Every structure is written in C-alpha cells, then in structure tokens.
Amino acid sequence: MTSYFPDARFFNKNGHLYPYDLRYDPGERAHLNLLADGRIQFRVVAQSGLASGSLVFADGSGRSMSKAVPGPRFDVWEVTVDRPSQPFWYTFAFRTADLKAVHLVPAGVSKAVERLDRWHLNPDDLVPLAVPDWARGAVIYQIFPERFHNADPSTNPVGVDPWGAPPHWLRHQGGDLIGIADQADYLADLGVDAVYLNPVFSSPSTHKYDTVDYYQVDQHFGGNEALRRVLDRLHHRDIKVILDASFNHCHPSFFAFADVIAKGPESAYRDWFAISGYPVTVSVRPAKMAESNWPDPDAYLEYLRTLEAESGLRVVEVDDDGPPVESSYETWHGVPGMPRINLANPEARRYFLDVATYWITEYGIDGWRMDVARYVDGDFWVDFRSAVKGANPEAYLLAEVMGDASPWLQGDRFDATMNYTFRELCLDYFAGGQSSTDEFVDGYTRMQAMYAPQVTEVNQNLLSSHDTERLLFLAGGDAMRARLATAFQLLAQGAPGLYYGDEVGMTGGAEPASRGGFPWHDGELWNRTLLDTVTTLTWMRRRYPALRFGNMQFVWRSAGAFAYTRSFEGQRLLVIINRGGALGAINVPVQSGKPTTLWGPGQARPSLGSIVVTEVGPLTATVIKL
C-alpha cells in the first residue's frame, strides 16, 4: 500500500494498536536535550520488551536508537544526532520481538503517521543545558556548622551544652566556622570535592534558617572573617564551598519585618510579606496545645517568649476555638519565627538577588543550596539563576525539592536537586530491606529517566541530612548495611552527598537527634571500617574517571544482588552489589579480556561473551575493571 507521506509506515506495515506505554515530551530536558557539543539528544521512556527503536524523519529516513537505560519494566531509548541547519519534523517507530510495528506520534500510539502526526523542532529554539563541570560526580560533604567542631570557645553563645550532649532544638553546643577551617586537612584526606554548609548567617537559632541579617555571618560562628578563613583553607585544597539559605522565610528581627512590627500598615515593607492583620500577632492557645498532644509545649512557649523578647513581636495567650498557634501573617509551615517573604514584590526580589550575587562576587563562594525551593515563586528562580550565573557561570545551584524536581531542572532555574528519591530507593533496599532487587532496579531506572543526563551527573545523591534520620539509625544500627548503602552511593552515577559524621558511624533519629556533635572528643566512637570505605571509594572516584563521569547500566541481577557498568572514554568498570548471602559463581553478560578486581571480594575470569565472578561475600560491594 503506497502512502503520500514517506514516513507513514516506517516498517512498511501498519502500527500495532496495543496501548504500549511510551513516554516522550519535547518540553522535558530528559526527553529532548541540546548537548554542550551542539548535538541533539532524543530519549523515549518505553515499557520493556521492545526489540528496536528509531527516530523517524518526515522524508522517511530514520536513525536507530539504543537502550541507554535498560530496566525491568521500563527502558530508556536514546539517539543523538548532529544539529541540522533547518527545522524538521519527526516521529518515533519501534518494533516488538515478534516484529510488530509501533508508531509513536504526538497523539500517542498510532496506526500510521498522517498529516498532523509529527513533532516539529527548530534547532535554533534549543539552548544547551549547562551545569558546572566541577560538580559532575563531585563528592559533596554537608556540615551543620553548630555541631561540627568548636574551635573557638570565645564565640560560644551563653550557656552552651557540653560538646556531644544529646542535641536539643533550642540549645547550642558551640560549633563555629573556625572549627571547619581547622579541619580542612581532615576534609581533604576524606576525599571530598565540595563542602555544603547549612546556613551561617546571623540568627539566634541552632539551624539559622530564620535569618536576621543575610549580609552577616553569625558572630557565634566567628563572623564574616571566619567564613573567609574557611574559603581560603578549603579552596587551597581544591575543595569548593556551597552556602545554604532560605529566601522563603526569615526571622521576625529581619530589618523589613522588624519595620512592619514597629510601623504596622504604614511600613514601606508591608508588601514584602503576606499579612492578614495588624498589629502582627502570634496567638497561643495552651489548652489547645494540650488537647492536640503538642510536643513539648513548655519548650515551645519558652521559644515564643524568647521570640517576643528578641524581636518585639506581639505574643498573646487566648482561650477560644482557634488552632494551638496562629499568626496574623503567613509563615513557613505555621512556625511563627519564620514569616514568609513575598518574592513577587519587586523590591524584595531585588534585595535577595543582590544577596545571592554578593557572596559570589565579594567572597568567592562556589554555589548555593536553596531551602524549600518549591515554595518560592517559580519565576524568582529564573531571575536567581540569571543573576548568579552572570556573576559566576560555574556556580552550582542546588535545590531542596523532595520528589520529582523536573520542573526546576530544565536549564533555567537550578542545576541539581537534593535527590531524596535516591535516598528513598536506597533506604528501602539497603537499610530496611523491604524492596526486592527488581523493585530497586526498576525504581532506579525510572529515576534515571526523570532527568537529563547532565542533571543526573550533578544531582546530590544523599542518604542522610539535617532534616532526616541518619542512615545508621534507619539501618537499625547495622553498620554493614550502612556501609553497603554508602558504597553504592559512592559507586553510582551523580554527586554523592555525605552528611557530616556518617562516615564515622554517627547515628541519630529524627531532627534534632540527627544533629549531634561530631565525636572529635572521643575517637573510640569512630567506626574505622566505615571511614576506610568512604575514604577508599572517594579516592577511587578520582583515580578512575568512569566512577565519577561514566554512564551507568544495569547488566545483571538476582534475588539479593545486582551488577552495573560504569563507562567513560574507553574505561569500563563493573560494580557488583550484594545485599544477600554469599554468591556462588555468577555469569555477568559483559565482555572483558582480562577482568581485574580493584576493590572488594570476588575473583573474575573471562567466559564466552561474559565474565564469571566467584567468591562474592554477603553484604559486600565489588569493583572489577573490564
């Protein structure tokens, strides 16, 4: 049967109309992506079982696709083409194992390609998705400054707890930036490429997300000069420094909100916030606190009275049917000490863009981690990226977005996300053991398909953070399971995010328990096996570029183990992760003339079209050079 359209039936047959699960959205960088070298990358997420795929042009020609990310339920088919000089029309065609044709057009699976059944692309509309080259595969070490190291007791707040005391959300232990600078050699020896600091700006809290002055480092941390010392010491060791801040909310003593407290509706800054009534007031209902089982109501009332004394904010106790705590202004998650900033206001927006560029240009920080990014007006981040990248194109912009962060990672806002999806997958598989190997590999494959490859390379893959329980705690204190999860983290694609102290076996439940003092005071508490694992693998990432920059393909799995390859510029490594018991001889379908074990247990020998690996012990990771 002839057709007026050369691309109507790519395989010279009608398409099969089974409802195949095929996903392609040219508005998503994970699907249509201009690479730095000018080539255009197309990616289609498809249910497993398809035998071949092609990118089809309107003239009937095609380009074969390959499985870039194969998985149990889904594969990612990919093809990269040279950038043409003219706009063009295109569709996709697949074949099943029994040679059925499957046509994918903008409307979905189709019998054939007809007049309006094509995507149109003008190459001039595409811009490269640029991420900092230094952040590709970088090991990022997160520090909660108040609990890392107290090197200068003269800057301690009044009444600090002893170092190593059980952490309390209202009490300090005296950590400072001088302590971080003094441990620069420890960080260098650990093999980290970047340090991400939780907020350091002026604030009365231990966490400092309720900032009073965005231009001043807190005096209890040592002030602005202490930050300069950190930058000098770490930069001298080729370690980048990323600062953290919330532009979504501030402390009531922040100058603009303080003016609203003082002047009410006459304040020039009233539109920097969302205020429902004057004077700005916090209403507290102790009886309602008791009824709702409010955690530690006495401590919370103490916090509110301290807030009142610090800022002049009006706090009143009432006895009616309202909620336990109620503010006459919008806050972050109902916390009275964190009034929400209205970044739709042009003056407020200009102020915070100036803050963002100031620390880049005047101090030379290497990037920002931005708190609660999804709660900030979306177009603000477009301006934020433009301002920061204008000051330093290699600045790393990291968003806290839990879940699918795709809308923030299209090249116009952030470079990367704190990859909590990675964390959930790993905890379910390694720490709790609730998920099967198939479920883990399937979830990981779907996660890889969520983002453009450039984003995957720089996403911060964390296992613990200041907002979560620590890895060892969730592993039930089982250091071997924590070690295996950490090994996978350091042997997988992306930028591993190590939370301070996890490398020596610190533990702790939900915040504030996860914010304990680093045990410099007691080396007996250190898990040296875990520390050696982290140090060995961070340095292996430097020695073997495939571990830092290589793509990642799953090639084998069993009930309690899986294997994947990391490949980069001719270097190929095989990683075997075994969550279960000792493995017998396993046959992994990869080719190698002389496989060599680089790390971990296991002996490998070549076989016909594969390698055979023996002696893989329980709860172990193995790296083999192919």
Residue pairs with C-beta under 8 A, 6 or more apart in sequence:
1 9
3 9
3 112
5 58
5 113
5 114
5 115
6 58
6 59
6 60
7 56
7 57
7 58
7 59
7 60
7 91
7 113
7 118
8 112
8 113
8 114
9 15
9 101
9 103
9 112
9 113
10 54
10 56
10 60
10 62
10 93
10 101
10 103
10 113
11 93
11 95
11 99
11 101
13 101
14 101
14 111
14 112
15 93
15 101
15 102
15 103
15 109
15 110
15 111
15 112
16 96
16 100
16 101
16 102
17 109
17 111
18 100
18 102
18 109
19 109
20 46
20 47
20 50
20 94
20 102
20 109
21 46
21 47
21 74
22 44
22 45
22 46
22 47
22 92
22 94
22 102
22 104
22 108
22 109
23 31
23 44
23 45
23 46
24 31
24 42
24 43
24 44
24 45
24 92
24 104
25 31
25 32
26 32
26 119
26 121
28 406
28 410
29 129
29 406
29 409
29 410
29 411
29 451
29 452
29 455
30 43
30 406
30 449
30 450
30 451
30 452
30 455
31 42
31 43
31 44
31 45
32 40
32 41
32 42
32 43
32 121
32 126
33 40
33 41
33 43
33 129
33 452
33 453
33 454
34 40
34 41
34 83
34 123
34 126
34 127
34 128
34 129
35 41
35 80
35 128
35 454
36 128
36 130
36 454
38 82
38 83
39 80
39 81
39 82
39 83
40 80
40 81
40 82
40 83
40 121
40 123
40 126
41 78
41 79
41 80
41 452
41 453
42 55
42 65
42 78
42 79
42 80
42 81
42 90
42 92
43 68
43 76
43 77
43 78
43 449
44 53
44 65
44 76
44 77
44 78
44 92
44 104
45 74
45 75
45 76
45 77
45 449
46 53
46 74
46 75
46 76
46 77
46 94
47 73
47 74
47 75
48 70
48 71
48 72
48 73
48 74
48 75
49 96
49 97
50 75
50 77
50 94
50 95
50 96
50 97
50 102
51 94
51 95
51 96
51 97
51 99
52 64
52 65
52 94
52 95
53 64
53 65
53 77
53 79
53 92
53 93
53 94
53 95
54 62
54 63
54 64
54 65
54 79
54 92
54 93
54 94
55 62
55 63
55 65
55 79
55 81
55 90
55 92
56 62
56 90
56 91
56 92
56 93
56 113
57 63
57 88
57 89
57 90
58 88
58 89
58 90
58 118
62 93
63 79
63 81
64 79
65 77
65 78
65 79
65 92
66 77
66 78
66 79
67 75
67 76
67 77
67 78
68 76
68 77
68 78
68 551
68 553
69 75
69 76
69 78
69 445
69 448
69 449
69 553
70 76
70 445
70 553
70 554
71 441
71 442
71 444
71 445
71 446
71 554
72 438
72 441
72 442
72 445
72 557
73 442
73 445
74 442
74 445
74 446
74 449
75 445
76 445
76 448
76 449
77 94
83 123
84 123
85 123
86 123
87 120
87 121
87 122
87 123
88 120
88 121
89 118
89 119
89 120
89 121
90 118
90 119
90 121
91 103
91 104
91 105
91 113
91 117
91 118
91 119
92 103
92 104
93 101
93 102
93 103
93 104
94 101
94 102
94 104
95 101
95 102
96 102
102 109
103 109
103 110
103 111
103 112
103 113
104 110
105 113
105 117
105 118
106 117
106 118
106 119
107 117
110 117
127 411
128 411
129 410
129 411
129 452
129 454
129 455
130 393
130 411
130 454
131 396
131 415
131 416
131 454
131 455
131 457
131 458
132 367
132 394
132 395
132 396
132 415
132 458
133 394
134 193
134 194
134 240
134 366
134 394
134 396
135 194
135 240
135 367
135 396
135 415
135 416
135 457
135 458
135 495
136 457
136 458
136 495
136 548
136 549
137 457
137 458
137 493
137 494
137 495
137 541
137 547
137 548
137 549
138 193
138 194
138 240
138 458
138 495
138 548
139 191
139 192
139 193
139 194
139 490
139 495
139 496
139 498
139 538
139 541
140 192
140 193
140 194
140 195
140 196
140 242
140 460
140 495
140 496
140 497
140 498
141 187
141 190
141 192
141 194
141 195
141 196
141 498
141 500
142 195
142 196
142 197
142 198
142 462
142 465
142 466
142 497
142 498
142 499
142 500
143 180
143 195
143 196
143 197
143 198
143 500
144 175
144 198
144 207
144 466
144 500
144 515
145 175
145 176
145 177
145 179
145 180
145 197
145 198
145 200
145 221
146 172
146 173
146 174
146 175
146 206
146 207
146 208
146 221
146 515
147 167
147 173
147 175
147 206
147 500
147 515
147 516
147 517
147 518
148 175
148 179
148 180
148 183
148 500
148 518
149 175
149 176
149 179
149 180
149 182
149 183
149 518
149 520
150 156
150 163
150 173
150 174
150 175
150 176
150 179
150 517
151 176
151 178
151 179
151 181
151 182
152 176
152 178
152 179
152 222
153 174
155 174
155 176
155 178
155 219
155 220
155 221
155 222
156 172
156 174
156 220
157 172
157 174
157 220
159 171
159 172
160 171
160 172
160 173
160 174
161 168
161 171
161 172
161 173
162 173
163 173
163 174
163 517
163 520
163 521
164 173
164 516
164 517
164 519
164 521
164 522
165 171
165 173
165 517
166 513
166 516
167 173
167 508
167 512
167 513
167 514
167 515
167 516
167 517
168 512
169 206
169 299
169 511
169 512
170 206
170 299
170 302
170 303
171 206
172 206
172 220
173 517
174 220
175 221
175 517
176 220
176 221
176 222
176 226
177 200
177 217
177 221
177 222
177 226
177 227
177 229
177 230
178 222
178 226
178 229
180 195
180 197
180 230
181 226
181 229
181 230
181 232
181 233
181 234
184 233
184 234
184 236
184 237
184 239
185 237
187 195
187 234
187 237
187 239
188 237
188 239
189 535
190 503
190 534
190 535
190 538
191 534
191 535
191 538
191 539
191 541
191 542
192 239
192 498
192 538
193 238
193 239
193 240
194 239
194 240
194 241
194 242
194 366
194 367
194 396
195 234
195 239
195 240
195 241
195 242
196 242
196 244
196 369
196 398
196 460
196 497
197 230
197 241
197 242
197 243
197 244
198 207
198 208
198 244
198 466
199 207
199 208
199 209
199 211
199 243
199 244
199 245
199 246
199 371
200 208
200 217
200 218
200 221
200 227
200 243
200 244
201 208
201 211
201 212
201 213
201 214
201 215
201 216
201 217
201 218
201 245
202 208
202 211
202 212
202 213
202 216
202 217
202 218
202 219
203 209
203 210
203 211
203 212
203 218
203 251
204 210
204 212
204 251
204 306
204 310
205 251
205 337
206 512
206 515
207 466
207 515
208 218
209 246
209 249
209 338
209 371
210 249
210 250
210 251
210 337
210 338
211 245
211 246
211 250
211 251
211 254
212 250
212 251
212 253
212 254
213 254
213 255
214 245
214 352
214 355
215 355
215 358
216 223
216 224
217 223
217 224
217 226
217 227
221 227
222 229
224 363
227 363
228 363
230 241
231 241
231 363
231 364
231 365
234 240
234 241
235 241
235 364
240 366
240 367
240 396
241 365
241 366
242 365
242 366
242 367
242 368
242 369
242 396
242 398
243 359
243 365
243 367
243 368
243 369
244 368
244 369
244 370
244 371
245 355
245 368
245 369
245 370
245 371
246 332
246 338
246 370
246 371
246 372
247 341
247 343
247 352
247 355
247 356
247 370
247 371
247 376
247 380
247 384
248 332
248 340
248 341
248 343
248 371
248 372
248 375
248 376
249 331
249 332
249 335
249 338
249 339
249 340
249 341
249 372
250 256
250 257
250 338
250 339
250 341
251 257
251 310
251 311
251 337
251 338
252 258
252 261
252 307
252 310
252 311
252 312
252 313
252 336
252 337
252 339
253 310
253 311
254 339
256 269
256 272
256 273
256 348
256 351
257 269
257 272
257 273
257 280
257 311
257 339
258 311
258 312
259 267
259 268
259 269
260 267
260 269
260 270
260 272
260 273
260 275
260 280
261 279
261 280
261 311
261 312
261 313
261 314
262 312
264 270
264 278
264 279
264 280
265 278
269 347
269 348
271 342
271 345
271 348
272 341
272 342
272 345
272 347
272 348
273 329
273 330
273 339
273 340
273 341
273 342
274 329
274 330
274 340
274 342
275 328
275 329
275 330
276 328
276 329
276 330
277 328
278 328
279 314
279 328
280 313
280 314
280 327
280 328
280 329
281 313
281 314
281 315
281 316
281 327
281 328
282 304
282 307
282 308
282 313
282 314
282 315
282 316
282 325
282 326
282 327
282 328
282 336
283 316
283 317
283 318
283 322
283 325
283 326
283 327
283 328
284 301
284 304
284 315
284 316
284 317
284 318
284 324
284 325
285 317
285 318
285 319
285 320
285 322
285 323
285 324
285 325
285 326
286 297
286 301
286 317
287 319
288 294
288 322
288 323
288 324
289 297
289 300
289 324
289 325
290 297
292 324
294 300
294 324
300 325
303 337
304 315
304 325
304 336
305 315
307 313
307 315
307 336
307 337
308 314
308 315
313 336
315 336
325 334
325 336
327 334
327 336
327 339
329 339
329 340
330 339
330 340
331 338
331 339
331 340
332 338
332 340
332 372
332 375
340 375
341 348
341 352
342 348
343 349
343 352
343 376
343 377
343 380
344 377
344 380
349 380
349 383
352 380
352 384
353 383
353 384
353 387
356 368
356 384
356 387
356 388
357 387
357 388
357 390
357 391
359 365
360 388
360 391
360 392
360 395
361 391
361 392
365 395
366 392
366 394
366 395
366 396
367 395
367 396
367 397
367 398
368 388
368 395
368 396
368 397
368 398
369 398
369 399
369 400
369 418
370 376
370 381
370 384
370 397
370 398
370 399
370 400
370 414
371 400
372 400
373 381
373 399
373 400
373 401
373 408
373 414
374 399
374 401
374 408
378 407
378 413
381 399
381 408
381 412
381 413
381 414
382 412
382 413
384 397
384 413
385 397
385 412
385 413
385 414
388 395
388 397
389 395
389 397
396 415
396 416
396 458
397 413
397 414
397 415
397 416
398 414
398 415
398 416
398 417
398 418
398 460
399 405
399 408
399 409
399 413
399 414
399 416
399 417
399 418
400 417
400 418
401 408
401 417
401 418
402 418
402 420
403 420
403 421
404 421
404 450
405 414
405 417
405 451
406 450
406 451
408 414
408 417
409 415
409 416
409 417
409 451
409 452
409 455
415 455
415 458
416 455
416 458
416 459
416 460
416 495
417 459
417 460
418 460
418 462
418 465
418 497
419 447
419 459
419 460
419 461
419 462
419 494
419 497
420 462
421 447
421 450
422 447
422 459
422 461
422 462
422 489
422 494
423 461
423 462
423 463
423 468
425 435
425 440
425 443
425 444
425 447
426 463
426 485
426 488
426 489
427 463
427 471
427 474
427 485
428 434
428 435
428 439
428 440
429 435
429 437
429 439
429 440
429 579
430 475
430 481
430 482
430 484
430 485
430 488
430 579
431 471
431 474
431 475
431 476
431 481
431 482
431 485
432 474
433 579
435 443
436 559
437 557
437 558
437 559
437 560
437 561
437 562
437 579
438 557
440 562
441 554
441 557
441 562
444 554
445 554
448 456
448 493
448 552
451 459
453 551
456 493
456 494
457 493
457 494
457 495
457 549
458 494
458 495
459 494
459 495
460 494
460 495
460 496
460 497
461 489
461 492
461 494
461 495
461 496
461 497
462 496
462 497
462 499
463 471
463 485
463 486
463 489
463 497
463 499
463 502
464 470
464 471
464 499
464 502
464 514
465 497
465 499
465 514
466 499
466 511
466 514
466 515
467 511
467 514
468 510
468 511
468 514
469 508
469 509
469 510
469 513
469 514
470 499
470 501
470 502
470 506
470 507
470 508
470 509
470 514
471 482
471 485
471 486
471 499
471 502
472 478
472 479
472 482
472 502
472 505
472 506
472 507
473 507
473 508
473 509
473 513
473 514
475 481
475 482
475 485
477 507
479 505
479 527
479 529
479 530
480 619
481 619
482 502
482 505
482 530
483 529
483 530
483 533
483 619
484 577
484 579
484 619
484 620
484 621
486 498
486 502
486 503
486 530
486 533
486 534
487 533
487 537
487 577
487 621
488 577
488 621
489 496
490 496
490 534
490 537
490 538
490 541
490 547
491 537
491 547
491 566
491 575
491 577
491 621
491 623
492 552
493 550
493 551
493 552
493 566
498 534
500 506
500 518
501 516
501 518
501 519
503 530
503 531
503 534
503 535
504 518
504 519
504 525
504 526
504 527
504 530
504 531
505 525
505 526
505 527
505 530
505 531
506 516
506 518
506 519
508 514
508 515
508 516
519 525
519 526
536 599
537 547
537 599
540 547
540 598
540 599
540 623
541 547
541 548
542 548
544 571
544 573
544 598
544 625
545 568
545 569
545 571
546 566
546 567
546 568
546 571
546 572
546 573
547 566
547 573
547 623
548 568
549 568
550 565
550 566
550 567
550 568
550 571
550 573
551 566
551 567
551 568
552 564
552 565
552 566
553 564
553 565
553 567
554 562
554 563
554 564
555 563
555 564
555 565
555 574
555 588
555 589
555 590
556 562
556 563
556 586
556 588
556 589
557 563
558 580
558 583
558 586
559 580
560 578
560 579
560 580
560 581
561 576
561 577
561 578
561 579
561 580
561 583
561 586
561 616
562 576
562 577
563 574
563 575
563 576
563 577
563 586
563 588
564 574
564 575
565 572
565 573
565 574
565 575
565 590
565 626
566 572
566 573
566 575
567 573
572 590
572 592
572 625
572 626
573 598
573 623
573 624
573 625
573 626
574 588
574 590
574 592
574 595
574 604
574 611
574 623
574 624
574 625
574 626
575 621
575 622
575 623
575 624
576 586
576 588
576 600
576 602
576 613
576 616
576 621
576 622
576 624
577 621
578 616
578 617
578 618
578 619
578 620
578 621
578 622
579 619
580 618
581 618
582 616
582 617
582 618
583 613
583 614
583 616
584 614
585 612
585 613
585 614
586 612
586 613
586 614
586 616
587 607
587 610
587 611
587 612
588 610
588 611
588 612
588 613
589 609
589 610
590 610
590 611
590 626
591 606
591 609
591 610
591 611
591 626
592 604
592 606
592 611
592 624
592 626
593 606
594 606
595 604
595 605
595 606
595 611
595 624
595 625
595 626
596 604
596 624
596 625
597 603
597 604
597 622
597 623
597 624
597 625
598 623
598 624
598 625
599 621
599 622
599 623
600 620
600 621
600 622
600 623
601 615
601 616
601 617
601 620
601 622
602 613
602 614
602 615
602 616
602 620
602 622
602 624
603 613
603 614
603 615
604 611
604 612
604 613
604 614
604 624
605 611
605 612
606 612
611 624
611 626
613 622
613 624
616 622
